[in-house]
């Protein structure tokens, strides 16, 4: 199923939640709608689902106009952040619900419903839990039930709204990997909303970065991270240092190093990832002095906060082995230089 969004706009009481968006989601893709709260990502997802209707624009499924179709006519499976399971129903009945309420002419037989529900429970790794109630399940298990229920109607499109937002970090990580495998196995066109950058980069084939109802950039995870289109995307995806630079003709002087510019520019702000800053004990060519303010061990990453003249504090990320070689601690004098920077043309 290919989904085409053409010029879609939606307002709520004068607030423009979605602002004339164009987007194509190709058949079999897993696409992330990524952005901060209020960026319009959930509104766009609900418009695709038929839970909201746009003020203008079109939503096409495989080229057919679905804009005015009710949610029940779109063959869409929807998974909510907080599961929305029926507490008084067993796992089996929750998954079977969408099949039981189909019009009589489309409703499977009882044996077929039973077969399909047990097959889905096997698929989501909940075999043996059919007679439990939602309150007897963990958060991760409840979300798997919600996903099985969405898949029971054999949707053409699977839509997920912050599906792992209510779960703890380790469960989120496990479910993300499981959902990716499930998507590859089933080949559904899937769209999920998240404000978690790691989640979007790990799961999605393509990421749609949204802000204030508009699309800032669309691309593969590596493209979005390595070649952000503008400062908003750069700052939203991962940690970043904002440091001043001095324009010198066709070059910019950033933390002691010169970098080529496209054209000429005056002084401005450069963006540097913490992992793209080199740190040494001794001065190096084009390095600048700094003072270690704090060292934080974060498992596979050591974060070092540095004070340096003429700039806000700078954050550097190192692998533990490199930090142990340097053996730096609070109060130490060090030297740093950027391995790579990003400078955006003035608007």
N, C-alpha and C positions, 0 to 999 in steps of 0.2 A: 504494500500500500504506500503510495507516494502522497504526501500531504503538501499542499501549496497554500500559503497564506499570502494574500494579495491586498495591499493597502488597508490592512485592518486597523481600526481605531476604536477605542472604548473610553468613555468618560464616566466618572461617578461624582455627581454633584459638582461639576465644574473642574474636577481633578482628572487630568488625562492620564489614565493608567497605561494605555497602549496607544502609541502615536504613529499611525500610518506605516505599519510594519509589512515588509515583504520577506518571505522565508520559504525555502523548499527543503523538505525533509524526505530523503530518498528511501525507496523501499528497502527494508531490512536494516536500516541504520539505527543506531542507538545514539540519540542526540541529547545533550544536556543544555537546559536553559539556566544559565548561571548569572547571578547578580545579587546586589544587596537587597534588603527589605525595601519594598516600594518601587522596585525597578520594572514591574509589570510582568514578571515571568509566570507567576501563578495565574494571573488574569488571562494571559495568552494560552496557557494550558487549558483553562476552563472553556475558553472560546473554541479551541480545537475539539474539546470533548462534547460541546453542546450544552454545558452547564451555564454558560453566559453567551449572549449574542452580541456581535459587534454593532456599533453605531453606523459604521460603514465598512466596506471592504468585503472580501470573500474568503471562504475556506473551501478548498477543493480536495476531494479524495479521489485519487486516480483520474483527475481531470473533471470529475463531476462536482457540480456546485452543491455543497452540503451545508451552506451557511444557515439556512432556515430550518434544517432538520433538527428534530428533538433528539436528546441524548440517546433514547432507546432505539432510534433509527440509524445510528452511526456505527453500530457494532464495535464500540470502544470499551476496553477494559480500563478501569480507573482505580488506582491504589492511593489511599490517603495517608497522611503522616501518622494520624492517630488511629489507624486500623479500621475504625467504624464497623467493628464486628457486632453482631447481635449477641448480647451477653446471655440471653435466655436460651440460645440455640447451641447445640454441640458443634464441634468442628465440622463434622460431616454435613449437618444442616446448613451451616454458614456457607460452605462451598457449594452446596446443591441449590442454594436459594435462587440464584439467577436462572437456573434451568427450570425450577419448579414454577416460576412466575411467567414464563414465556407463554404466548398465546397457545391455545390447545393444539392448533395445527402445526406449530413449530416445536412443541414440547417433546423431549425424548421420553421414551417409556421408562418405567421405574427401574427395570434391570439396567437399561442404558445409563440412566443417571447414576446408579450405584457404581457401575463399572467406571464411568468417567471420573467420579469423585475420588475413588480409590486410586485411579491412575494419577490424578493430580496430586494427591497426598504423597504418593511415591515420588513424584517428580520434585516436590518441594521438601522431601526428606522428613515427612511427618507420618510415616506409616505407623500404625498402632495407636494413633492419638485421635482417631475419628470420633470416639465417644466422650472425649474430654470437652470441657467448657472453656471459653476464653480466659476466665479468671484462673484456670489451672495451668496456664501456659506462660512461658517467659515472653518478654517483649519481642525478641527475635522470632520466636515461634508464632506469635500472633501476627507479625508482619508477613510471615510465610503463608499463613492461612488467608490473609487479605489478598495476597498475590494469587493464590490458588483460586480464590473466589472470582477474581478478575479474569483469570484465564479460562474458567469453566464455560463461559459463553462463547468460547473460541473467537475472541475479538480479532479484528483486522489490525487494530492499533492498540498498543499498551501505553497508558499514560500514568506517570507516577509523580505525586506532589510531595516533595521532601520525604521520600519513603523511609529514610533511616534517621530522620532528625530527632526522634524521641528515644533513640537507643544509645547505649554507652559505646565508647570508642572501639573496644575490641569486637563487640557484636556488629557494629557498623562495618568494620573492616572485613569481617568474615562474610557478611551478607553481600557486600559489594562484589567480592570475588565470585560468590555463588551466583548472583544475578547476572554477572557478565557471562559466565558459563551457560546459564539458562538461556540467555538471549541468543548466544551463538547456536545453541542446540535447536531453538524453536524458530529463529529467523524472523521474528516479528519486527515490524516498525515500532520503535519504542522512543518515547520522549519523557525525560524526567527533569523536574525542577529541583535545584539545590542552590544554597548559598555557600556550600563547602567546596573550595577550590580543589582540594586534593581529591574529593569524590568525583568531581567533573573530569579532572585530568586522568584519573585512573580508569573510569568506566566508559567514557563516551568515545564514539568514533569521531564526532565533531562537537565542538562547544560553541554555543551562542551566548556571547557576553552581552548582558542587557543593563541599561542604566536610564532611569527617568522615562521609561516607556519606549525607549529606542534601542536598536541593536548597535553596539559599539564595534563588534568584530565577530566574524564567524570563521572557524577553521579547525583543523586537527589540533589535539592537545599540545603537541610539540610546537606547532606553528604559533598558537596563541601565546604560549609561555616564552618562546625564544624570539618571536617577532611581533610583539604587541603593537597594535595600530596607533595607540595614543597613551598619554599619561594615565588615564583612568584604568585602562586594561592592565598596564604595567603595575600600577600600585595595588590593584585588586587581586592579582594573581601572585601570591607568594609575598615574602618579605622584600622590602626595597629600602635603600638609603637615598635620600634626596640631598645632594651636595652641590654647592655653587661651583660654576666654572667661569673661566675668563676667556672670552673670545679673542683670538689673535689671527685675524684674517680668515683663512680656511681651516683653522684648527681651534680646538678648545682645550684649555689647560684644566685638567681635572685631577685633584689630589696629587699634583706633581707630575703627571704624565700628559702628553699631548695626543689628542685624537683628531682624526680628519673629520671635517664637517662637509655636508653637502651645501655648497655655497658659503656665504659668510654670515656671521652672527655676532651680536654683542654678547655681553655677559648674560648668564642665565642659570638654569637648574639642570643638572645631569642626574640620571637615575642609575644606581649601581646595586646589583644583587649582593647580599652578604657573602654568598659562596664564591663571588667573582672578585674578591679583594684578597690580595696576598699580604701576609704579615710576616715580618722577620725581626730578629733581635738587633741585627746590625743594619746600618744604612745601605740601601741599594740605589742604583741609578734611578732617578725619577721618583724616589720614595719620599714620604713626608713623615715627620715624627708624630707620635701619638702616645697617650697614656692610658693604660688599662684601668677601666673604672669598675668592671664587674665581669666575672666568668661564671657561666651557667652550664652545667652538664645536662643535656637533654637526650640521654641515651646515645643514639648513633651520631649525634651532632653536638659540638661544643659551641655555645654562643659567647662571643666576647664583645662587650660594649666598650667603646673607646672614645676618649675625649681628644679633640685636636683643634688647633687654632683656626679660627675663621669659618667654622662649620658647626652644625648641630652634632650631637654624638652620633657615631657611626657604629653599626653592628657588623661583625664579621662572623661567618660560620666556618668551622673547621671540623674535619673528621677527628675522632679521638686520638688516633695514632700521631697525626701532625701536631695536635696540641701537646701531647706528651713529649714529642721531640723539642718543641719550643720551650715547654715548661714555664709558661707565663702565668702570672697571678696578679691579683689586684695591686695597683700601684706601680707595676713594671712599665718601663719606657720601651716602646717598640717602634717599628717603622712599617708603613703600609703603602701599597700602591694598587690601583685597580687593574685587573686583567682585562676587563671589558666594561664599557659604559653605554648608556643609551641617551641620546639627546634628540628631543623632538623639535621640529621647526616651530617657530612662534606662530600662533594662530593669527 
